[in-house]
């Protein structure tokens, strides 16, 4: 198994943070869009 040294981690950790932020941001955006779509549908139904 390969060991991760300090220099590899310095360049690898920010990449993991960015990927995690994109995944979390996607889920937040989908939930927000579902809420907005439901509000628009309720307004259209009135």
N, C-alpha and C positions, 0 to 999 in steps of 0.2 A: 504494500500500500504506500502511496506517495505521501510524504510529509509536507505540510504547508509551513513554509518558513515565514519570517516576518516580512520579507520583501514581497513575497507572493501575496500575502494577506493585505498589504497596503494597497495593491492595485485590484485585488479581488473583492474586498469588502465593499467599497463604494458601488461596484457593479451590482452586488447582491442587494444593497439598499435601494438602488434605483429600480431594480426589477420588482422588489417587494412594494415599493411606493406605487408603481404602475399598476400592479395587480389590485392593491387596496383601493387606489383611485378609480379603477374600472368598476369595482363593486359599488363604491359610493355613488358614482355617476349613474349606474344602472338603477339603483334604488331611487335616486333623485328624479330621474326621468320617468320612472313608473309612477311616482307621486304626482308629477306635473301632468302626465297623460291622464291620470285618474281625475284630477281637478278639471282639466279641459273637457273630459267626457261628461262630468257632472254639469258643467256650465252649458254644454251643448244639449244636454237632456232637459234643461229647464224650459 
